[in-house]
């Protein structure tokens, strides 16, 4: 396995771990949001899709095939877009209330970006 594949797997694991850490806090309403627990809001549970896409990318990083590597480009690209959407959603101000964003939200975005870059630079066999 290539170094970029290993780094991509580690980055996907970091995205999974960050789904369980605090993403934002609304102090006035005493709410703490993670990717898996968003009670008190209409955000849904975006961490589930983060975990599913990360697991898919880990499996695809392990498999060495040309068409599977192209599929991983889509999966990691979607993972990056989804984590960027989560960052915008959980860090926005609503009705004059700005949440206090957690570091896990930004670490998740950075790890998804690293996984996407690793997909781009991982050599594949024909």
C-alpha positions, 0 to 999 in steps of 0.5 A, a space after each residue: 500500500 502506498 503512503 498516500 493510501 495510508 494517510 487517506 485511511 487515517 484522514 477518513 478515521 479522523 472524520 469518523 472520530 470527529 463525528 462524535 465530538 462537539 461541533 457547536 454550542 449554543 450557550 443561550 439555549 444550553 445546546 451542545 451539537 455533535 454530528 450524531 446528536 443534534 437534539 433541539 434543532 432541525 439539523 438531522 444527523 449529518 454525522 451518519 453520512 460522514 461515517 458512511 462515506 468515510 467507511 466507503 473511502 477506507 474500503 476503497 483505499 484498500 482495494 487497488 483497482 482502476 475503476 474503484 479508485 475513480 469511484 473513490 474520487 467521487 466518494 471523497 469529493 462528496 465527503 469533502 462537500 458534505 463536511 463543508 456543508 456541515 461546517 457552514 450549517 453548524 457555524 452560522 448565526 440564526 436570529 442574532 444568535 451565533 453558536 460557539 463552534 468546536 474545533 472538531 468541525 474544522 478538523 473534520 473538514 481538514 481531514 476530508 480535504 486530506 482524504 480527497 488530496 490523497 485520492 488524487 495522488 494515489 497511483 493505481 494499477 491498470 
